[in-house]
Each structure stands twice: as structure tokens, then as C-alpha cells.
Amino acid sequence: MSTSYDCAEPDSRRDGLAAAAGAVRAGQLVVLPTDTVYGIGCDAFNAEAVRALLAAKGRGSSMPAPVLVGSWTTIDGLVSSVPKSARDLIEAFWPGGLSLVLPHAPSLTWELGDTRGTVMLRMPLHPVALELLREVGPMAVSSANRSGSPPAATMEEARTQLGEVVPVYLDGGPAEGEASTIVDLTAPQPRILREGAVTTAQVAEVLGHELAS
């Protein structure tokens, strides 16, 4: 049976974050608020949990799960190298609506899906999400909806779509942000894969040159 926690109420938030952290460590799924939409997440290093996440969404491994982190420095242990372009974009837009695609560190034993040796990383600008991430470490997090349905903007929308497969729901109020912008930094020339909360012009200004699309 799943349980929801109102994170606007201090005691419920404390209990909810504790329950969510316990669920993540136990290889279970949680729904959490972010600055874009609600997400369904799990321990990024637990392959069985990631498979359960993709199954809950009705999605195959061909659409791998992004990874959310709770601090700038976490990225250093997750990618093979952090180019200056990534550092500049992180300083400008994290936490916030910018996702970066980079080659992941070859030593990592995670199975996020068919990533072709890459990982999409973001640090969300939401206090509940950040508190959970700083407690449990990197999480595989995808939008909290069934594949083909609209992303959930509230906890109740997420619960309607995902139901009892998720044991812990954290309610952080309506998610009103725009989807994140995705920048691919795996090639010499950065490329915009999706424009969202951060504009192409803003990214280009930070990098000092135009981007491919």
C-alpha cells in the first residue's frame, strides 16, 4: 500500500523524506516533486529498481532514465571527464532546468537503459528533491507518468497513473516549471537536443558560441 506525505507540513515532510530515503535504499520507487514536473525515481545504481521504474512507466530500455544529483560536485564521480563547457553551464544554470548529456565513467556499474555509454544529468531546483538526493545520492528519475500520457504536474496526477507500484509519494504542491533543456556534450560541438526552461540563446551566451541543433 502506498503512502503520501504533504511536504508543506513540517512533520509530514520529515516523515515523508525518511520514508522515501528508506524506500530508495530498499530498491523501491518513490514519486517526488521537482522544479519541472513530478518524477518517479529510484537508486541510480540499483539495476533491478531501474528496471522496475521503466516497467512502471511502460517504457523499454531504449529510453534510458536520466539521473538527478543533489550537488555540483557529484558529477565528478559519474562522468569520465568534465569539460569546461559543462562546468560553465553547471555554474550558470544548476540547480535548474538544464540537463547535460556526458560520457559516463566506465567504472560505474549501473544499468539505466540503452545509454550508449552516456548519462543525462541534472540538479533540480526544488528543496524536497534536493534534500532527498543529498540523503541517498544520485537517483534515476523520469517523469511520473505512464508512457504516452501527460507528465504529472501534481502528486495526485502521478498517483492516478502509477498507483500502488510506488510505495511513497511526496507532495510538494503543483509543479509549474517547464521541461528542462537538454544539451549534448558528448561531441566536440555542443548540441541542443531539446529546448525548454533554458533558452538556446542563454546556453550559447555562456559557451560563447552558437550551438548545433
C-alpha positions in Angstrom: 0.0 0.0 0.0 1.4 3.4 -1.0 1.5 6.4 1.4 1.6 10.1 0.5 3.2 12.9 2.6 2.3 16.6 2.5 5.7 18.3 2.4 4.2 21.7 3.2 3.7 20.4 6.7 7.0 20.1 8.6 6.3 16.8 10.5 4.8 15.2 7.4 7.8 16.4 5.3 10.2 14.9 7.8 8.4 11.6 7.9 8.0 11.6 4.1 11.7 12.2 3.4 12.6 9.5 5.9 10.2 7.0 4.2 11.4 8.0 0.8 15.0 7.5 1.7 14.2 4.1 3.2 12.3 3.1 0.1 15.2 4.2 -2.2 17.7 2.3 -0.2 15.5 -0.8 -0.2 15.3 -0.7 -4.1 11.8 0.7 -4.2 10.3 3.5 -6.2 9.3 7.0 -5.0 7.4 9.9 -6.5 9.0 13.3 -5.8 8.4 16.9 -6.8 10.9 18.7 -9.0 11.1 22.2 -10.5 9.8 20.9 -13.8 7.3 18.0 -13.3 6.8 15.3 -10.8 9.3 12.5 -11.1 9.4 8.7 -10.4 12.7 7.8 -9.0 15.0 5.1 -7.5 18.6 4.4 -6.7 20.5 5.0 -9.9 22.9 2.1 -9.0 20.2 -0.5 -8.4 19.6 -2.1 -11.8 16.5 -4.0 -10.6 15.0 -0.8 -9.3 15.7 1.0 -12.6 14.0 -1.8 -14.5 11.0 -1.5 -12.1 10.9 2.2 -12.8 10.9 1.7 -16.6 8.2 -1.0 -16.2 6.1 1.3 -14.1 6.1 3.8 -16.9 5.5 1.2 -19.5 8.8 2.1 -21.2 11.6 0.0 -22.5 15.3 0.3 -22.1 15.6 2.2 -25.4 14.5 5.3 -23.5 17.0 5.3 -20.5 16.4 7.1 -17.3 18.1 10.5 -16.5 19.9 10.9 -13.3 19.3 13.7 -10.8 22.1 14.8 -8.4 22.0 16.9 -5.2 25.2 18.9 -5.7 27.5 20.2 -8.3 30.4 18.1 -7.2 28.5 14.8 -7.5 29.0 14.9 -11.3 32.8 14.4 -10.9 32.3 10.7 -9.8 29.7 10.0 -12.5 31.4 11.0 -15.8 34.7 10.2 -17.4 35.7 13.8 -17.5 34.0 17.2 -17.0 34.8 19.6 -19.9 35.0 23.3 -19.3 31.7 23.7 -21.2 29.9 21.5 -18.7 31.5 23.4 -15.7 30.4 26.7 -17.2 26.8 25.5 -17.8 26.6 24.0 -14.3 27.8 27.2 -12.7 25.2 29.2 -14.7 22.1 27.0 -14.5 22.4 24.4 -11.7 20.2 23.9 -9.8 17.6 24.4 -12.5 16.1 23.4 -15.8 19.2 22.3 -17.7 20.1 18.6 -18.4 23.6 17.7 -19.6 24.5 14.5 -21.6 28.0 13.4 -21.0 30.1 10.1 -21.3 29.6 8.3 -18.0 32.6 7.0 -16.0 33.4 3.5 -17.4 33.9 2.2 -13.9 30.3 2.7 -12.9 28.1 -0.4 -12.7 24.7 1.0 -13.4 22.1 -0.1 -15.9 20.0 3.0 -16.8 18.9 1.6 -20.2 20.5 1.8 -23.7 22.6 4.8 -22.9 25.5 4.0 -25.3 28.0 5.0 -22.6 26.4 8.3 -21.8 24.3 9.7 -18.9 21.9 12.6 -18.7 22.4 14.6 -15.5 20.5 17.4 -13.8 20.4 19.1 -10.4 16.8 20.2 -9.8 15.8 23.4 -8.1 13.3 22.0 -5.6 14.1 21.8 -1.8 12.3 18.5 -1.3 14.1 16.8 -4.2 17.5 18.3 -3.2 17.0 17.1 0.4 16.3 13.6 -0.7 19.1 13.5 -3.2 21.6 14.7 -0.6 20.4 11.9 1.7 20.5 9.0 -0.7 22.8 10.1 -3.6 22.2 10.1 -7.3 18.7 8.9 -8.4 17.4 7.7 -11.7 14.4 9.9 -12.2 11.9 10.1 -15.0 8.6 11.9 -15.4 5.9 10.4 -13.2 3.5 9.2 -15.8 2.7 6.2 -17.9 4.4 6.3 -21.3 2.3 8.2 -23.8 0.3 10.1 -21.1 1.0 13.7 -20.0 3.6 14.2 -17.3 2.2 14.7 -13.8 2.1 18.3 -12.6 0.7 17.2 -9.1 1.2 14.3 -6.8 -2.4 13.2 -7.3 -1.9 13.1 -11.1 1.2 10.9 -10.6 -0.7 8.6 -8.2 -3.6 8.2 -10.6 -1.2 7.0 -13.3 1.2 4.9 -11.2 -0.9 3.7 -8.3 0.3 1.2 -5.8 3.5 0.3 -7.7 5.1 3.3 -5.9 5.1 2.9 -2.1 6.0 6.6 -1.2 4.6 9.8 -2.7 6.0 13.2 -1.7 3.6 16.0 -2.3 5.4 19.3 -2.9 2.4 21.2 -4.4 1.8 21.8 -8.1 4.8 21.6 -10.4 4.7 24.7 -12.6 8.1 24.6 -14.3 8.9 24.0 -17.9 10.7 20.8 -19.1 14.4 21.0 -18.9 16.6 22.0 -21.8 18.9 19.1 -22.8 22.4 19.8 -24.1 24.5 17.0 -25.5 28.2 17.5 -24.6 29.5 14.1 -25.9 30.9 15.6 -29.1 33.4 18.5 -29.6 30.4 20.7 -30.7 27.7 21.1 -28.0 24.2 20.4 -29.4 20.7 21.2 -28.1 18.6 18.1 -28.0 15.5 19.8 -26.5 14.9 23.4 -25.7 13.0 24.0 -22.5 13.4 26.1 -19.4 16.8 27.5 -20.5 16.8 29.0 -24.0 19.3 28.2 -26.7 20.4 31.8 -26.6 21.2 31.6 -22.9 23.3 28.4 -23.4 25.1 30.0 -26.3 25.9 33.1 -24.3 27.5 31.0 -21.5 29.5 28.9 -24.0 30.5 31.9 -26.1 29.4 30.4 -29.5 26.4 29.2 -31.4 25.1 25.7 -30.9 24.2 22.9 -33.2 20.6 21.7 -33.1 
